[in-house]
């Protein structure tokens, strides 16, 4: 089985620590290690060094090679441009199918925390077996621990195996409103969509055929271009892919999707508010992630998160429920309750012509 | 008349922009100019270059000469140590009496905003006349504009002149509680104590005699030491002064004090919350004081104050009523309502062995 790590994040969720050229997966959020490094290690141990791939975009390719010392450069697939997950998945599938026809492929995001690694490996192997069937797309679902509105959900259909961990997918449900999320999370018929998939080229393109013929055509064109070594044609076919997500373009419309209920710990680290899972809070609920020698000073303050890699000591006095991010060139103060909305700040940066900070 | 500028602030109120070695009067808070420079200019135009003095402490003397390019070095009186205002006033009085016996002296803080300068000069001249009487200490009172609890008050006695601007002082009132402040501010019998005084050596020492014989003895010893050029004796006498304020040691107990009601605009810039008087707020009440080229970005935020001289762009998103101070080595976030309490943060720094930040 080949493993494909989708590493093309836009760098907005952890702004200003994350940037276009330094997305979340570059941040040292896994015990001081970059998330991409942890993901590569976790995956390579299963798929092997020669069969581990990274898909990224031109803004991040250089940084990727720098961080991943020793990673095979020709297994870093650089998209001609950042273009959402459907083109990303199609490009990787074409490249791997050209190299190793008929291979099974596991696809996953670069910036999630997953442990223990053994459970992850076992489930992916289970997915590999299911994906041998040329008609089946396999996905992995996370049992909800709260009524999240920031994730898509997978509605379970019939149970497939006797162990109770594999189901037919009845349908994909987009990010729900709060009331719907409550209903989903309290039912045992829904799982969070982890964004991890297993399939082979045949089953993926079969599903594309029914769901998105334009994507299918571009995928076949990329395979042809790769097989004939025509980089210009590959780039052209990539740019012909619809700019959309693989969930929307393929998964939601596919007729043969199976979901495996994950039994590993999973966190997508969606915002600074999630950093509580990787660092211990003090007795007042404050979390300090110092990437410098300057120890932050948090005094008479509650439920604040400091992420500091700038040149200064961060001092909080008498504040509550704030996120403070200190980097070399920008410093953000945002309430914990608003940190999911940081994209609005990014839009403000664009309007203010502050490309230097994107 | 000689002018004495008391410039020995402890640098705590505007921390982290202010420090022990860089107190408030060094900050560029008067249209980008250091307050001490504005004070010197304002005073020198009245007293003349040869009769303008600065009293400061060893931590700040070097910085003072650096900022005040061209100020006569021998008119900077360096206290052997920081020791509150009574020793400061006594030392300056001794030095000036030794140089120019019988001279009148105006004493004032270095870090207040006062304008227009003409009104200030006119009132000081009025004070000079009153202070010709060897028994009279002259002080200046500010008509309260709100029920301040952070200032001492002066209770007015009988009117002295026919213009209605000069009164006998009935008594000094220490910083009141809120209810008392309300009563003081709504009565026309109280003025804020500006900390500006005019007297001569004879009237000052006469008042010391009745109020604080220890201070009187030290003052005479300093005069003798100065007259005989004995620096060691001068230092010793200074250290023998009670470590207390001139208000407490002398003014509150003096029997012949006159107050002149000020008709100039006065602001002591007591904390970051006061910066609204020197910079215009945007339509959401945000005030940005950038001492760098990096324009702060304040988005979806209200009533915040940013003081930035650090290397980064400060970005506020979705916050209210915060003060954010960004310097080269420290970064403070504090609610507007707590910025008068920054001394508690200073204490925390001391307990945390962060002398580097004091």
Interface residues (C-beta under 8 A of the other chain):
Chain A: X16 X294 X297 X299 X300 X310 X311 X312 X313 X314 X315 X316 X317 X318 X319 X322 X324 X326 X327 X328 X329 X330 X331 X332 X333 X334 X335 X338 X341 X342 X344 X345 X348 X349 X352 X354 X357
Chain B: X16 X294 X297 X299 X300 X310 X311 X312 X313 X314 X315 X316 X317 X318 X319 X322 X324 X326 X327 X328 X329 X330 X331 X332 X333 X334 X335 X338 X341 X342 X344 X345 X348 X349 X352 X354 X357
